Amino acid sequence: MVNWLHDLSYFFGGAFLANAIPHFVSGTMGRPLQTPFAHPPGQGLSSSTLNVIWGFINFVVAYLLIVCVGDFDIRAAQPMIALGLGALLLSLFTAKSFGRFNGGNLRQ
């Protein structure tokens, strides 16, 4: 059955959703943030405008992967677990990766 392909889509939809939030929020607050388009990629800062655009693109991709694939039901455990795991794993990865630039990996 193709159900695992739907779950894979929801997993990546969760990852794109988790990636959209910090970019969109930072951009709308007028703050720069690392993007793949910065120099060096993923390390330098991109403008707040570029972050709003990048966040919005991530929201669109998340929507397409979550809503337009299969029959996503927010009340069903399996698709929500897949989406949640994608969001959690990407969030943990980015917290560790970008924490070194923003002081987030310091113990207090």
Secondary structure, 3 states (H helix, E strand, C coil): CCHHHHHHHHHHHHHHHHHHHHHHHHHHCCCCEECCCCCCCCCCEECHHHHHHHHHHHHHHHHHHHHCCCCCCCCCHHHHHHHHHHHHHHHHHHHHHHHHHHCCCCCC
